[in-house]
Amino acid sequence: MKTIAELEKYLEEECYSFYAITIGKHMAPEGFVIKQDGQEYIYGYSERGFLRTIKASESEEELVNYALKDLASYKWNRAHLVARMWSEYEAAEAERELSRMHIAFERNDVHNCDMEHRRLCRIFVFGRDILRLSDFKRKYIQDP
């Protein structure tokens, strides 16, 4: 891979989540940033408006390959929320359905999520598996 545009296309094809990745047309409020700044290419992490450079290079190809390796090393860069509900029973049902479909998932609940101290059940899948789950998401994503 040689260019930022090629990296952006690859990340889209592999269904990376752009919730925390800024590249090309994708603008995340915080997270990883891949951009050209003058004659330099920057890979960094932006938080609260401050960009911390992780790697800078005059070679676009070098920076793109470094960024790809780093982004690929963290599974949450490919995570997609596919289920959100208050019911433990419904969460277990969603997990069984994903297992039957042979889709890897991870449950990540938020405890004491509201004034009633309820637990919000959340299930994530990774990468291209999201492409198979549009009906599943309609069924299992509930307003908190």
N, C-alpha and C positions, 0 to 999 in steps of 0.2 A: 504494500500500500504506500502511495507516494504523496497524496494530498489530503488536506482537511476535508475537501468535498468528497473524496473517495471514502474516508473514514465515516463521515456523516451518513453516506448511503449504506455502508456496511452496518452501522449501528441501527439504522432503520430496518434493514432487511432481517437482522437478527433479533428485532423487537426489544432493543434496549429501552429502558424507561427514561424519558427525557425530563422527568420530574426534577432531577438534580444534575442534569448535564446540559451545558450551554455549548452549542456547536452549530454553525451555519444559521439556519432559520429557527432553530430550537433555542428558546431563551428561558432558562430556569431562574427562579428568584435567588436561589443559592445552590452551591454545589460545584461540580467540576466545570472548568472553562477551557476550551481549546480555541485559540484565535491567533491571528496575525496582528502584530503591533509594529508597524513600520517594517523594518527588514528582519525582525525577530519573530519567531513563533513561540507562543506561550501555552503551557499546560499548567493550570493552577486550580486553586480551590477558593471560591468566593463565599464569604460568610459575613452577614451584616454590612454589606457594601465594601468590604475589604478583600482584595484579591491577593492571596498568598501564592507566589510562584513555586510550583513543584519542579518544573523543568523549563528552561528556555533554550532555544537553539536557533542558529541561522539556517539550519537545514530543516525544511518542512517534512521531508520523509523521515528523518531521525525522530522528530518530535511526534509525528503521527504514530509511528511504530511503538514508541515509548508509551504514549497515551493509551493506545489500544491494549497493550499488555497490562497496564495498570488498571484500566477500566474493567477488563475481563477478569481480573483477580478478585473482584468484589461482587458476589452474586446479587446483591441488592441493586446494582446498576441495571439488572435485567428483571427486576421484580415488578409484578403487576397485581394490584388488589382485585380479587375476583369474588370475594365473599366478605360481607360485613353484616353482623346481626347481633342481637342481644341474647338470643336463645342458644344455650349449650347444646340442646337437642338438635336444633337446625344446623349448628356448626358441625356436629358429628355426622349428620346426614350429608352435608356438603363434602366432608372429608371422604366418606364412603363412596360418594359418586365420583370424585376425582380419582380415587384408588381404582375403581372399576374401569375408568378411562385410561389407566396407566399414566397418569400425569403427576409428576413430582410437585409437591406443594410444601409450604411451611405455614404453620399457624403462629400468629403473633398477636396475642390478646392485650388489650389495654385495660388494666384493673382500675377500679375507682374512677371510671370515665366521666361520671356525671354527679350531680348533687345527690342522687340516690345510691351512689357508690356501686353502680352496676359495672359488670365486665362487658366490654365490647369485644366480640369475637371477630378476628380478622384472619383471612386466609389469602396467601400470595402464591402465585405460580411464577415461573421464570422463563424468559426468552420467548421463543416461538409458540410455546404451548398456549399463550394468550389468544392466538388466532383461532383456536378450536372452542372458545368458551363464551361467545357472545350470548347465547341463550342461558348458559349457566350463570353469568353475571346478572342478567335481568332477574333471574330467580332468587339469587342469594345476596345481592347488595341491597340492603335496607337502609333507609335514612336513620342516622343515629339519634 
